[in-house]
Amino acid sequence: MQNVALLAMMQSNRLVNGKIQSYQEYTFDIQYKALQSALNSEQKHELDKFIRDNKYKDVYLDGKADLIRDFILNSNSGVKQAFLGNLKELKEKAKEEFEQYTKVIDTYELKDGELSVKDEYEISPDQFELFKRKVISVNQKIHGIYNKLDAGTMQQYAIGRLAVQFKKWLRPGFVKRFGTRVGKAHWNESRNELDRGMYISTLNFLTKPITDAFRQAKGEDNMVMKALGNILGNYYNYIGNVGIYWHTLNDSDKANIKRTGIEMIAFATVAVMMKMLQGLADGDDDDKKWAYSLYAADRLQTEILAYNPLYGFTNETRKLMRDPFAAMSFLEDAGKLGYTAMFDREDEYKGGVYHGQSKLDVQIMKNIPLANRWLRYQNIQNYAGYYKLY
């Protein structure tokens, strides 16, 4: 998987005047250039004053808002239209220029069985190390940190390594959705991108009229009432000008919002499939395939919602508290087997998934590798009625 990310980045990044850059890095200041081209000398003076004397600097420094974006959104329609026209033209030109540069993968060749840079290209050791670090950081963002050099402090100890075993996906998944600093954006120097989190970007985009209303009413008498009075008007303007609100976002926020949208579409699709499968599983008691499909769909839905604050946090926290270490489930099953063998060997389950089966037989099967999988499959139809996982 790590090699897939490396090859993809070598395909997408270009060698631009001795520097290895992605398209996002190449067009980093394109919005500012488009705005500058849309302003006359008087408006440029207003922009300088807006930047210099802005009373909400702490909000911008925390990355909760974009200074240039707010200036554009508060400008007249002439400036907005000129900005959008300039932005479209500059993006088309930048895309054409960027495609002319050599892909990083094309600067290498196999010579005597070893990979080396072609003679006609020159990549400095600094650029090579920066690109190497970017690839490593992207892999860590996707898959988690597995190497000892970048591992967390708790992984220096045996108990810490045991605690995070099979759970290294937790932190990158959380950071992907909420950002490293939870609500505050910061520049990630390893990846050369804005680190905000896709849920935060989506929330900021959808609640922009609300945050603007409260910011405008800050410090005034009856602040809450004035803010609430402005929210409807702000949303009316927001819906009517959603295009400018979208196009003034940076590429990182746009990508984050698209990721959130895809995740919600995936959840809705799985939810519809579960409703269909539930009916099929209940109606065909002799066929395990529908019950197994329902079980798999429920597992997928649970994973999609793992970081959802309204459901996933509670669900996943309960599972982590019950199973803090990877070995805990094995120890728990072994303990139940010992208890059953001593005190409940003749008893049967009175209800639940294993209704009517011997407790001892079930606990023995649970403690045998592969046999425990077979046990679940044999009782998979019962999950049609008890399919919610905890």
Secondary structure, 3 states (H helix, E strand, C coil): CHHHHHHHHHHHCEEECCEEECHHHHCCCHHHHHHHHHCCHHHHHHHHHHHHCCCCHHHHHCCCCCHHHHHHHCCCHHHHHHHHHHHHHHHHHHHHHHHHCEEHHHHEEEECCEEEECCCCCCCHHHHHHHHHHHHHHHHHHHCCCCCCCCCHHHHCHHHHHHHCCCCCHHHHHHHHHCCCCCCCEEECCCCEEECCHHHHHHHHHCHHHHHHHHHHCCCCCHHHHHHHHHHHHHHHHHHCHHHHHHCCCHHHHHHHHHHHHHHHHHHHHHHHHHHHHHHHHHCCCCHHHHHHHHHHHHHHHHHCCCCCCCHHHHHHHHHHHCCCCCHHHHHHHHHHHHHHHHCCCCECCCCCCCCCEHHHHHHHHCCCCHHHHHHHHCHHHHHCCCCCC
